[in-house]
């Protein structure tokens, strides 16, 4: 039987202009509320600066809200992402760790711009900056938006295929946080560490299981089962994974903007039955259930 917690329209993964989203934090909150979201987490990449504004707007609208962040991690030659949900934004270790993680983005982005210009992308540095809300967090997505606007590709997915994935002319590898570091920062800030969109990583089954086991052993408690980049078949696959590793299950659209991605805020199906929602014991969820 589906519980009230399962029925809750929780969206615990989305982005604003503080990282690589296209809406300001308060606009994300307003869109979520209009779309029927009952519990929201803003999870900008490696940055907490949108949380206070988002929390105030959520309170004004009566929308249950938890502070979050998406931490960039290097593991096995792959960039993976760990969500920190219900974190204390005043935590000095978390803030210091995120600042160190952000530190290499500028140098990486300038090298990306040099490589893209060499293959004919017009003025990639300034073009990307026109799409950036927070210059400390310039990313591949901002370059991708510029390339689409320049007419070289039809959408962001095509840009990544042609320019920004490994082996392509605009790809620049970067060393992010270690997996255990990211989990330590989140748990130390009183939060729950959740593995984001696990189907996206270019890991074979053996490597994926090894990464998830290391994540669990480091203190990771959750996994995104239903998310914007998973298919219906993958919901089932990662529901089984949650049971196997003893993870709580999370749900999030990974919303970046109204015209990007296939899922809007609040537009996902419920979690599969028999999983424990990551929000089950949160007081914010109890208020809205």
C-alpha positions as CSV (number, residue, x, y, z in Angstrom):
1,X,0.0,0.0,0.0
2,X,1.3,3.5,-0.9
3,X,1.8,5.6,2.3
4,X,1.2,9.3,2.7
5,X,4.9,9.8,2.6
6,X,5.1,8.1,-0.8
7,X,2.3,10.3,-2.2
8,X,4.0,13.5,-1.2
9,X,5.0,15.5,-4.2
10,X,8.6,16.0,-3.1
11,X,11.1,17.5,-5.5
12,X,14.6,17.4,-3.9
13,X,16.9,18.2,-6.8
14,X,16.8,21.5,-8.8
15,X,19.0,24.4,-9.7
16,X,18.9,28.2,-9.9
17,X,21.0,31.0,-11.4
18,X,23.3,30.6,-8.3
19,X,24.8,27.6,-10.3
20,X,23.6,26.5,-13.7
21,X,19.8,27.1,-13.7
22,X,18.1,29.8,-15.6
23,X,15.6,31.0,-12.9
24,X,16.5,32.9,-9.8
25,X,16.1,31.0,-6.5
26,X,12.8,32.7,-5.7
27,X,11.5,32.0,-9.2
28,X,12.3,28.3,-8.8
29,X,10.3,28.2,-5.6
30,X,7.3,30.0,-7.2
31,X,7.3,27.6,-10.1
32,X,7.5,24.6,-7.8
33,X,4.6,25.9,-5.7
34,X,2.5,26.6,-8.9
35,X,3.3,23.0,-10.1
36,X,2.0,21.4,-6.9
37,X,5.3,20.6,-5.3
38,X,4.7,20.0,-1.5
39,X,8.3,19.6,-0.4
40,X,11.2,21.3,-2.2
41,X,15.0,21.3,-1.9
42,X,17.1,23.8,-3.9
43,X,20.4,22.0,-4.7
44,X,22.7,24.2,-6.6
45,X,26.1,22.9,-7.6
46,X,28.7,23.4,-4.9
47,X,27.0,26.5,-3.6
48,X,24.6,27.5,-0.8
49,X,24.1,31.2,-1.6
50,X,20.5,30.8,-3.0
51,X,19.1,29.0,0.0
52,X,18.2,32.0,2.2
53,X,16.2,33.7,-0.6
54,X,14.5,30.4,-1.6
55,X,13.6,29.6,2.0
56,X,12.0,33.0,2.5
57,X,9.9,32.7,-0.6
58,X,8.9,29.1,0.3
59,X,7.8,30.3,3.7
60,X,5.8,33.1,2.2
61,X,4.0,30.6,-0.1
62,X,3.5,28.0,2.6
63,X,5.7,25.5,0.7
64,X,7.8,23.1,2.9
65,X,11.4,23.6,2.1
66,X,14.8,22.0,3.0
67,X,18.2,23.5,2.2
68,X,20.3,21.4,-0.1
69,X,23.4,21.3,-2.3
70,X,24.8,19.1,-5.1
71,X,28.5,18.4,-4.5
72,X,30.8,17.6,-7.4
73,X,32.9,14.4,-6.8
74,X,35.6,12.7,-8.8
75,X,35.5,8.9,-8.6
76,X,37.1,6.3,-10.9
77,X,37.8,8.8,-13.6
78,X,34.1,9.9,-13.6
79,X,32.4,13.0,-12.3
80,X,29.6,12.0,-10.0
81,X,27.2,14.1,-7.9
82,X,26.2,13.8,-4.3
83,X,23.2,15.7,-2.9
84,X,23.3,17.0,0.6
85,X,19.7,17.4,1.8
86,X,18.5,19.2,4.9
87,X,22.0,20.6,5.6
88,X,22.9,23.3,8.0
89,X,24.1,26.1,5.7
90,X,26.1,27.7,8.6
91,X,28.4,24.6,8.8
92,X,31.9,25.9,8.4
93,X,33.4,22.5,7.2
94,X,30.6,22.3,4.5
95,X,31.1,25.9,3.4
96,X,34.9,25.6,3.3
97,X,34.8,22.3,1.4
98,X,32.4,23.8,-1.2
99,X,34.6,26.8,-1.6
100,X,37.6,24.6,-2.3
101,X,35.6,22.6,-4.8
102,X,34.5,25.7,-6.6
103,X,38.1,27.0,-6.7
104,X,39.2,25.3,-9.9
105,X,36.3,26.1,-12.0
106,X,37.6,29.4,-13.5
107,X,40.9,27.9,-14.8
108,X,39.0,24.9,-16.2
109,X,36.4,27.2,-17.9
110,X,39.1,29.3,-19.5
111,X,40.8,26.2,-21.0
112,X,37.4,25.1,-22.3
113,X,36.9,28.5,-24.0
114,X,40.3,28.2,-25.6
115,X,39.6,24.8,-27.0
116,X,36.1,25.7,-28.2
117,X,37.4,28.8,-29.9
118,X,40.0,26.7,-31.7
119,X,37.3,24.6,-33.3
120,X,35.2,27.6,-34.5
121,X,32.9,28.4,-31.6
122,X,32.5,32.2,-31.7
123,X,33.7,34.1,-28.5
124,X,33.0,31.2,-26.2
125,X,34.2,32.9,-23.0
126,X,32.1,36.0,-23.2
127,X,29.3,34.0,-24.7
128,X,29.2,31.7,-21.8
129,X,29.4,34.5,-19.3
130,X,26.2,36.0,-20.7
131,X,24.4,32.9,-19.4
132,X,26.1,32.9,-16.0
133,X,24.3,34.1,-12.8
134,X,27.3,33.3,-10.6
135,X,30.7,33.7,-12.3
136,X,32.3,31.5,-9.6
137,X,30.3,28.6,-11.0
138,X,30.8,28.9,-14.8
139,X,30.2,25.4,-16.2
140,X,29.8,23.3,-19.3
141,X,26.1,24.1,-19.3
142,X,26.8,27.8,-19.7
143,X,29.0,27.1,-22.7
144,X,26.4,24.7,-24.1
145,X,23.7,27.5,-23.9
146,X,26.0,29.8,-25.8
147,X,26.7,27.2,-28.5
148,X,22.9,26.7,-28.9
149,X,22.3,30.4,-29.1
150,X,25.1,30.7,-31.7
151,X,23.1,28.2,-33.9
152,X,25.9,25.6,-34.0
153,X,23.7,23.0,-32.3
154,X,19.9,22.6,-31.8
155,X,19.9,21.7,-28.1
156,X,22.2,21.2,-25.1
157,X,22.3,17.4,-25.6
158,X,23.8,17.9,-29.1
159,X,26.4,20.3,-27.7
160,X,27.5,17.7,-25.1
161,X,27.7,15.0,-27.8
162,X,29.8,17.2,-30.2
163,X,31.9,19.4,-27.9
164,X,31.7,18.8,-24.2
165,X,31.9,15.1,-23.4
166,X,35.1,13.2,-22.8
167,X,37.3,13.1,-26.0
168,X,35.6,16.1,-27.6
169,X,37.2,19.4,-28.2
170,X,35.7,21.3,-25.3
171,X,36.1,18.7,-22.6
172,X,38.5,19.6,-19.8
173,X,39.0,17.2,-16.9
174,X,38.9,18.5,-13.4
175,X,39.6,17.0,-10.0
176,X,36.6,17.6,-7.7
177,X,36.1,16.5,-4.1
178,X,36.7,12.9,-3.0
179,X,33.6,10.8,-2.3
180,X,34.3,10.4,1.4
181,X,35.0,14.2,1.7
182,X,31.7,15.1,0.2
183,X,29.8,12.7,2.5
184,X,31.7,14.0,5.5
185,X,30.8,17.6,4.8
186,X,27.1,16.8,4.4
187,X,26.8,14.5,7.4
188,X,28.9,16.9,9.5
189,X,26.3,19.6,8.5
190,X,23.5,17.5,9.9
191,X,22.3,16.5,6.4
192,X,21.6,13.4,4.5
193,X,23.9,12.3,1.6
194,X,22.1,11.1,-1.4
195,X,23.6,9.7,-4.6
196,X,22.3,11.8,-7.5
197,X,21.0,10.3,-10.8
198,X,23.1,7.1,-10.7
199,X,22.1,6.0,-14.2
200,X,24.0,8.9,-15.7
201,X,27.4,7.7,-14.8
202,X,29.6,5.9,-17.3
203,X,30.3,3.0,-15.0
204,X,29.9,-0.7,-15.7
205,X,27.9,-2.8,-13.2
206,X,30.9,-3.8,-11.2
207,X,32.2,-0.2,-10.9
208,X,28.8,1.1,-10.0
209,X,28.3,-1.4,-7.2
210,X,31.8,-0.6,-5.9
211,X,31.1,3.2,-5.9
212,X,27.7,2.7,-4.2
213,X,29.3,0.4,-1.5
214,X,32.0,3.0,-0.9
215,X,29.3,5.7,-0.7
216,X,27.3,3.7,1.9
217,X,30.4,2.9,3.9
218,X,31.3,6.6,4.0
219,X,27.9,7.4,5.5
220,X,25.8,7.9,2.4
221,X,22.1,7.1,3.2
222,X,20.1,7.7,0.1
223,X,19.9,7.3,-3.7
224,X,17.8,9.0,-6.3
225,X,15.4,6.4,-7.7
226,X,12.9,8.6,-9.5
227,X,14.6,11.5,-11.2
228,X,14.5,13.6,-14.4
229,X,17.2,11.6,-16.2
230,X,16.0,8.1,-15.3
231,X,13.7,6.0,-17.5
232,X,10.8,4.0,-16.1
233,X,12.9,0.9,-16.3
234,X,15.7,2.6,-14.4
235,X,13.2,3.5,-11.6
236,X,12.9,-0.2,-11.1
237,X,16.6,-0.9,-11.3
238,X,17.5,1.7,-8.7
239,X,14.6,0.7,-6.5
240,X,16.2,-2.7,-6.4
241,X,19.6,-1.0,-5.7
242,X,18.1,1.0,-2.8
243,X,16.8,-2.3,-1.2
244,X,20.1,-4.0,-1.8
245,X,22.2,-1.3,-0.2
246,X,19.7,-0.3,2.5
247,X,19.4,3.2,1.0
248,X,16.4,5.5,1.5
249,X,14.9,6.6,-1.8
250,X,14.8,10.1,-3.2
251,X,13.0,11.9,-6.0
252,X,14.0,15.0,-7.9
253,X,13.5,16.5,-11.3
254,X,17.0,18.0,-11.7
255,X,15.2,21.0,-13.0
256,X,17.4,23.7,-14.7
257,X,14.9,25.7,-16.7
258,X,11.5,25.6,-18.4
259,X,13.0,24.8,-21.8
260,X,15.6,22.3,-20.6
261,X,15.1,18.7,-19.8
262,X,12.0,16.5,-20.1
263,X,10.6,16.9,-16.6
264,X,9.4,20.1,-14.9
265,X,9.4,20.7,-11.2
266,X,6.9,18.4,-9.5
267,X,6.3,16.4,-12.7
268,X,7.7,13.0,-11.7
269,X,5.7,9.9,-10.7
270,X,5.7,8.7,-7.1
271,X,8.4,6.5,-5.6
272,X,7.9,2.8,-6.1
273,X,6.1,1.1,-3.2
274,X,8.1,-0.7,-0.5
275,X,10.9,1.9,-0.5
276,X,11.6,4.2,2.5
277,X,11.4,7.8,1.3
278,X,14.4,9.9,2.3
279,X,12.0,12.5,3.7
280,X,9.9,10.1,5.8
281,X,11.0,11.4,9.2
282,X,11.6,15.0,8.3
283,X,9.3,17.4,10.2
284,X,8.8,19.4,7.0
285,X,7.3,16.3,5.4
286,X,5.0,15.6,8.4
287,X,3.5,19.1,8.1
288,X,2.5,18.5,4.5
289,X,1.5,14.8,4.5
